[in-house]
Amino acid sequence: MPLATSLTWAPARLSQELARRRRHFHLAGHLAGRNAPRHVVAIRREDASIWERRAPLAPYHVEKLTKQGVRILVQPSNRRVYPLQSYIRAGAEAKEDISEASVILGVKQVPVDLLLPNKTYCFFSHTIKAQEANMPLLDAILDKNIRLIDYERMVDERDQRVVAFGKYAGYAGMIDILHGIGLRLLALGHHTPFMHIGPAHNYRNVGSAKQAIRDAGYEIALGKMPRSIGPLTFVFTGSGNVSQGAQEVFAELPIEFVDPADLREVAERGSTSKIYGTCVTRADHLVRKKSAPPPEADGNATGGGAQVDMDEYQQHPERYYSNFSTKIAPYASVIMNGVYWPPNAPRLLTIPDAKRLQQPSYKLTGANRNNGNGAHQGPPEQRLLDLGLSSAASDDGQAQQQQLLRSTGSPSLPHRLIAICDISADPGGSIEFMQECTTIDNPFYLYDAEENSPSDQSFAGNGFLICSIDNMPTQLPLESTDMFGNLLFPYIMDIVKSDATKPLEEEQYTNAVSKAIIASNGSLQPSYEYIQELRSNQDVTKYNRSSNTREVLVLGAGHVSGPLIEYLCRDPKILVTVVSSLEQEVDKNKKYATKHNNLRTIIMDVTQKHEHLSTLVEQTDLVVSLLPYTLHPMIAKMCIAGKTNMVTASYLSQELRELDQAARDAGITVVNEVGLDPGIDHLLAKQVIDEVASSDGKITKFVSYCCGLPTPEFADNPLGYKFGWNPAGAFAITMNGARWKENNQVMRAEPGQLMDFAMPVDGFLRGFSLEAFPNRDSIEYQDLYNLPDAKTVIRGSMRYQGFSETIRALRHMGLMDQSPHPCLQADNGAELTWRQFMAELLGHSNDIALSTLKALVLEKVGKSNRYLQSIIQLGLLDDEPVIKCGTPFDTTRLKIIRRYPFKAGENDLIIMRIMFDIEWADRAREEKCLTMVVYGQEAMGGFSAMAKTVGYPAAIASKMVLEGEIQNKGMLVPLQPEIYRPMLKRLKNEGIYTH
């Protein structure tokens, strides 16, 4: 029988094999003779954690070694589960100084300053994936000529681990998560039998823990679980020792194991007097990508995921993706994760997956649509039967029963998934959002997906309960030590003879030990040289983002850049580079990085320095373009070439749409329309639309208006408007055409006629007199927002009343004409005043008397004195020289923009109004309105309202891309719940929210 033994043997068979090997080693020691040199081995004191009580060998293992002539030194430790005197009685020597030993055994990592040179060390180093925290340890091992044998890499010919604490990690993990579930459910309003299960370290051994779990299971079988939480389902990943250990403890409950394909059925219709479990293997969730190269012609690999070729997966995991997040996780109450995750392999759950899984599942129908207590997790009939109530009651009776199910004292769960126990303890691994291991002192935290961070409310906050203790077996130290020593002992004599001062080639080891040698003679072994490559590989550096600086390239430093730069510079791990052609623009933004000094600036015209810009794009993690929208296709092409993600606040133009496939092929994310309008309007609209759709309601009317205006005290001109950010565009909107849907009729405003359709906006903000008009093509939003039942779809802009009237006056005068005018050409050298130009437009000589000119203007504008006064106040009858721009429209636009800019000390405000008519499934109708008002604070040294409502959404989206919260590839707009929900929550933290 081979020396390397599978850990899946039955206990009886394993005991027989260990007995045979003990006889073998005893005989080998006897035959070696008494005169052979004695090997000296040390068991070091564990110091990685106050909870670490395990040892690599138990006293009875030491006794066997000493009888074979091995000298054992043991560093004293009162924390070790076996007392020192037990080792001494077994023949060991108590020694603080263990430098005599050539081989030093431990469990966890050794502090760098305690490493002794020229020794062979055996412990779990956690270095094989280039884990950054342990790279100083690996460097010290190389510098000190240490031979490192890592238990984690002691494997048999099938690459299965032969020495591990795995089963006890599974035991402890299951005990801990059952304890945590009791606390989490209590915080959510439910007392359960799980409350009587303590943490694993409270029990002397596994047997006593199992008894407590059996007691809880008895209560569950008697029907003492709250019915409103629905059936509980446990998902076990993997089939190794970790999973087997967890399942062994799980079996003490009243359980029923089902096939993964049946998980949804039991989650929705199962009983609450038992717990359901399912085991998920790779074949259950891995799917071969259609874009992957054709599989080998061996019949084992098939496209579309019908069968997983495990050999191919081991060699090319990137050819597969996982549907665990959509096929398994939505129906899991608890996930027990014990799988190893290699880099480049598909994850079980990503950060965006977590956002989807934490979305509320409530139904807003009938009398309870305004009840925020959560959702039933199964059909109402089944839920009523579970409560012992009749589903055949009258309508009034059923309504009362439904209220009983969803009352404050009997709430449903906010979402299906309650807890994740990641026994693999691999931060950023198969469970991507598990970014930090927990500890025995603090074994749990709540992961809030919308914030992408641990919740600060312990068990009562939002999110999944996470348990991922990286030394779980030490909670059951006695049995863990015994089992580990039993597994290690067959290889111990192979390790004992190691001499780190000799070349490795002169040593002979069994395959299991040889494969586990990470470093020797000052260098990494060939099988582990990849570690150095991982350390120097830039892609891995980006992957390890939690501990590395990320770089953001901001193109443009204009009006809205301040909030974006300020937000990003709050994070000391983000280095922001701002590029602008105007030195004064970049200088004003430097003040936002004084705390962390993480801002640098470059003065450059991006339209002229393409090569330099391409280099900057390629070297950064993210590009944020605040440039004019016409430049975005050029920037996007550079991002595609450099495989760099991109964010912009502007509309997704047709040119950018045509780059979608190229962006997907490059594997990059380009997030568009994350400003104000478009941007915040998307987030607010889709939140309501999706909630209504999920509750079987219909949106029959959708109207969305937005505006950026001076505060009333500064609206001191006929337009009631001031020009700041993008002034040319703000004026040009008046000449646009528009298309919208009103009462099932398609309406159109031809270019130049838009102001004829302006209507007063009544019924909200009584302190404001506003008017609104459609803008662009509103009808395309019926498909974009998924509004098939909407009879009215309008998306437009608002202004103070009087704006449209003033624009119509200008149009009557011919000042909005976009055709060239001979008097306004640059080569016409004759000086021209506005008074003279107005006379020219009216067909009179330019020396006409002012009173006569006013009379002619009054006649031209339909004898409207208000129109006349508007033209006079705009300065269009003054003797001021005309700056010629070719057309009356462009010339007038420049005149008005320069006459009415935002001045120092003047504040702006943003108003957004979104209205919905809703028809519910029970025929009830509802009108819902969202109103957002944001005031600027420039007069007090702060940001303008426009800057805040454009810059902060773009900054939040940028941070989400950097943090991996947005991972879809190609050209995106923020219409998915996993994007708009966290964005809205974070905007509220910046003071941007609806009233």
QUIGIPE-V439184 format. One line per field, one symbol per residue. burial: 1 if it has 24 or more other C-alpha atoms within 12 Angstrom, else 0. Layout:
# QUIGIPE-V439184
burial: ???
This chain:
# QUIGIPE-V439184
burial: 00111111000000001100110011001000000001111111111110111111111111111111111111111001110101110111111001111111111111110011111111111111111111101111110111111111111100011111111111111111111111111111111111111111101011001111110111110011111111111111111111111111111111111001011111111111111111111111111110000010000011101011100110001111111110111111111111111010111111111111111111111101100011111101011111100000000000101111110001111111111111111111111111111111001111111111110001111111111111111111111111111111111111111111000100001111111111111111100100110110000101111100111111111111111111111110011111110000111111011000011111110100000011011111111111111001111111111111111111110001101101110101111111111111111111111111111011111111111111110111111111111011011111111111100000111001111111111000000101111111111011001110111111111111111111111111111110001011000000011111111111000100000011011101100001111111011110000111111111111111101111000111111111111111000001011111111101000011111111111111111111111111111111111111111111110101110
